């Protein structure tokens, strides 16, 4: 990221400045997803409010990633999800102010994680807070800087004449948002406004943010009864991400049971061979998904989104993660006591690793599991993941994934 954009917000930002800022926005949005999913999978009761609220946020973050990628494509570039664009944990949001933003990582879910980490990530900017580029205090202020730069650009920068393809055919889920093409400054503003209000909420002058208030009417945002999408007085599931997280953190007495996972796991620390193999397989599958995600926005590539990315995201990675979280991290350990393993979300920069190897590794792990109640539960998760692997094998072979 060059410093030029943020020193020339209302002066003369270049196309390169805009492209780099859009890529930064994508990386900021994507970096929250493994954080939220690690906590989500650690919640044993999938019917709990905490689980459902966090799941809705994770789905909406995928919408934010998709919109950010569409903006990059509209600016004539291609979104990057691999190599230097991959988040590393623990750490901070990309280029955030480390003095004012939370230290993020892959944590076991708890009320304090919801309140201190998750709500911190999605904390709204105070009313009147200035736009900020790198070293931003809130995600909303980063987007405000991006809006200023686009506004200052003398022409319509969204020509969509590059090698990419915008994705407006994606239905991520009930809470995913409305994915719209970016073709001009107006549609860009609409996309950014939806991302910010859905995530952090908005704080008008007449209702300043009260840090310990569980909810606020200004934070409601989502699908309205007339079919439109915007500010509403709605159900808790239509609250901003910040408000959802605050609500969970302020009700610790009803927080659901979680698996005793290691936070910020490091695969090399494990001594249980099954945990090592599952963690390695998870990282390989995650890496294949990221490479497929890049291809899905590149018009010169066959489109792997529906046939590969969605299946990995919704079936294979969850099955692998839950298998890990019920597997002792250390030899001779007890999964009910812990610590159990967890995915490290590490990118494996080795394109020779293909989907077929992931499927073989899953089958091998299943065959090696001993017989027992806990092993049977793990085997069920792996069976679901393996079925997803086998479903996409023919597609990934054609796409060299």
N, C-alpha and C positions, 0 to 999 in steps of 0.2 A: 504494500500500500504506500503510495507516495504521499508526501505531506501537502502536495500542491492543491488538491481538492479542498482540504479543510482550511487552507489559508486564503482560498479564493472562492469561498462559498457563494458570494453574490457578485463575483467579478467575472472570471473567465475559466470555468472548469472545462477540461478537455474531455473528449470521448473516452480516452483511456481512464481518466479520473472516474467517470460514471461507471464504466465497466468494472473497475476495481472495487468501487463502493458496493455495487450490486453483488459481486462475489463475496465481499465481506459480510453483507447482510445474509446471504445464503449460508455461509459458514457459521454465523452466529445462531441462526435458526436451527441448523442441523445439529450443532453441538449440544443442544438441549435434549435431543431425542434419546441417545443412549443413557443420559442421566435419568430421564423420566422413565424409560423402559426398564432399567435395572431395578428401580424402586417398585415399579408396577409388578414385575414378575416376582418380586420378593413377597408380595402380599398374597397370603394363602387363600383368603376369602374373596373370591372374584365377584361376589354379590354386594360387597360392602360399598358404602358411599365413597370412601377414600379410593378404592380401586377404580370405581366407575368414573369418578371425577378426574383422576389422573389419566385414565385411558382416554377420556374425551380430549384432554389437553394434548396428549401425544398425537392423537389423530389430527388435531388442529395444527400442530406444529408441522406435520407433513404437508398440510395445505400451505402453510407459510413458506416452506422450502420450495414447493412447486411454484408459488407465485414469484418468489425471488429468482428462481431459475427462468421463469418466463420473462422477467425483466432483463436478465442477462442476455437471453436469446434476442429480445426486441432491440437490444443495444448492439446486436451484431456479433456477439461472442458466444462461447459455449460454457455452460456451467462445469465447474470442476468439483468432483466429490472424492478423488483419490489423492495419493501422495501428500503434498504439503497442505491440502485442504482438509485432511482427516483430523478430527479433534483428538487431542491427547489428554488423558485423565490421570491424576487430578490436575486442576489448573483453573484458569479463568476463561470467561467468554473471550473470543478473539478480539484483541486490541482494546479490551475494556479497562477502565480505571480500577486498578487492583486495590485501591484504598477505599473505594465506595461500592464495589460490586462483590458478590459472594464468591468464595472459593468453592468451585463445583467439583463433583466427583461422582463415582458410581457407588451409591450408598444403599444400605438396607433402609426400607421405608420406616419412618417414624414421625410423630407429630412435629418434632424439632426440625427434621429434614424438610418437611412441608413448609414450616414457618420461616426457618432461617435461610435455607438454600433455595427452595423452589419459589417461594414468595419473593425472595431477594432477586432472583433472576427476572421475575416478571413485575418488579416494583414499578408503579407508574412514575413518570416524571412529575415533579411539582408544577402547579400552574405557573406558566411564565418562564419555566426553565429554558435556558438557551439551547439551540442546536449544538451538538457536539459530534465531531468525527471520531478519529481514534482517541483513546483515553476517555471514552464516554461514560457517564454516570448511570445511564439507563438506556435500554434498547430504543425506547421512544425518541430519545434525544439523538441517537444515531440516525434513525429514520428522518427526523426533522432536518438534519444536516443534508441527507440525501435529497429530500424534497427541495431544499434551498438551492442545491447544485443544479437539479433538473430545471427548476424555475429560471435560474440564471443562464441556462444554456440557450443560445440565441435562436436555435431552430428546433424542430421536432427530432429528438435523437432516436426515437423508436421506429426505425425504418424496417426492422425485421428482415433485412436483406442478407444476413449472414448465413452460416452453414447450419444453424440450429432450427429446431421446431418447438414452438410453444405447445404446451399441453393444456388443453381445455376440456379434454375428454375423460378426465379423471374424476370419479366419485369416490372420495376417500372414506366417507361414512356420514352418518347423521350430523355429526358435529364438525365436519371437515371444512365447511365454508363453500362459497361459490367461486370456483376458479374461472377467471375471466382473462381474455387476451389483453395484452398491453400493446397499444398501437399509437398512442399519443400521450401528451402530458396529462390530459384529463383522466384517461384510463389508468395511468400510472398512479395518480393521486388516489383514485378509488381503491386500487389494490393495496397501497401502503396504509391508507386509512383503515381498511378492514383488518389488516394484520395487526396494527397497533392497538386498535380498540378491542379486538378479540383477545389479544394477549395481555396487555397491561391495563386496559381500560383507559378512560379519559377523565381528567379532573378539572371540571369547570370552575370558574372563579367563585361562583355562588355556593359551591360545595367542596371546599378544599379537602384534600385527603387527610383522613384521621388514621394514623398508622395502626391503631389497635381496634379499628372498627371492622367487624366481621364481614359485612357486606355494605354496599352503597348503591343507590339506584342508578348512579352514573356508570356503574360497572356492568350493567346488564347489556348484553349485545348478542345477537343471534338471529335465527329464523323467526319471523313474526307470523301471526295467524293469517295475514293477507298475502303470504307467499313471498314477501320481500325480506331483505336481510339488513339489519341495522340495529340501532339502540332500541331496547325494549324493556318493559318490566316483565320479566319472565321467570322461569323456573331456575333452581340453583345450577342446573347444567348449562344454562345460557349465561352464567356469570363470566366475567373475564377470568383468565388464568390466575391472575393475582388474587381475585376474590375467592375462587375455588380453593386455592391453597391456604389462604387465611382461614377459611371456614373449617377445613380439616384440622389445621394446627390448633385451633381454639377449642376443639372438642376431643382432647386426648383420652377421655374416659371411654369413648366408643371406637377407638382406633383398633383395626383388625389385627389378628395374629399374623406374624411374618416368619419366613424361613430364616434360620440363623446364618445368613451368608456373611462372607468376608467383604467388607467395603474396600473399594479401590483395589481389586484383586490383581495379583501378579502371578501368571501361570507358572513361572519358574519356581515359585515358592511352594507349589503343591508337591506332595509326596505320594498321593494316591494316583496310581496309573490311570484309573478310569476318569478321574477329574482332569488330569493332564490331557488325555485324548479328547475328551468332550470340549475342553476349553480351546484346544488347538483347532478342532473341527469347526467350532463356532467362529473363530477368527477367519478361517478360510472361507466359510460361507458368507460372512459379513463382507469380506473383501470382494468376492464374486458379485455380491449384490451392488456394491458401490460402483464397480466397473460397468455393470449392466445399467445402473442408474444414469451414468454418463452417456452411454449409448442411446438411452431412451429420449434424450434431448438433442441428439445429433441426427439431422435429416439424412445424412449420407449413410447411416447405419440402419440395419433392420431393427425394428422396434421391439425391445424385450420387456417393455413395462408390464403389460398384463400377463404375459406368459412366464416371466421370470421374477421381476422385482416384487410384485405383489405377493406371489406365493412364498418367496423367501421371507418377506417382511411379516406376513400374517400367519404362516404355518411352520416354516422350518426354524427360524430364529427363536420364536416363542417356545417351541418344543425342546430345542437345545438348551435354552436358558433355564427352563424349569427343571430339566434333567440335571443340569449343573447344580442348581440350588437345592437339590435333594440328595446330592452326592457329597460325602465328606471330603474336605480338601486334603486331609492328611491320612496316611495309612493307619488303619485301626480306629478311625474316628467314628463317631455316632452322628447320623444325620439329624436326629431329633434334638440333639444337644448342640451340635455344631463344633467348630465352624464348618459350614458347607461352602462349596466353590461358587463362583459366579463368573459371568462373561467379562472379559477385560476390554472388549471392543477395540482390538488392535488390528490395524490394516496390515495385511501380508502382501508386500510388494513383489509378488511372484506369479506372473500370469501363466506359468506352466501348471499351476494347481487348478484343476478343472472340477466341474460339478460331479463328474463320475467318481472322483476320489473322495469327495464329501459323502456320497451315497455309500461307497464301500466302507468308509470309516464308521459311519453310523451302523451299518449292518454288523460290522466286526464288534463294535461296542455292545450291541444288543446280544450277540452270541456269547460274549464273555461274561455278561452279568450273571451273578449267582441267583439262585431261587430264593425268594423271600418277599415279604409284603412291600418293603421299600423298593426293592429291585423291580418288582412288578409295576409299581407306579412309574418308575423311571422308564421302564420298557414301553409303557403306554405312550409317554411323551415322545420317545424316540421313534416309535412306530408311526406316529402322526408326522414327525419331521421327515422320516424316510419316505413316506407316501408322497409328500410334497416334492422331495428330491427326484423320485422316479417319474413324477408327472412332468417335470421340466427338463429331464435329461435330453430328450430329442431336440428341444429348442436350444438348449445351451450348447449342444454339439454343433449345431448349425451356426451359432453365433460365436463359436470358439471361446466359450466361457466355462 
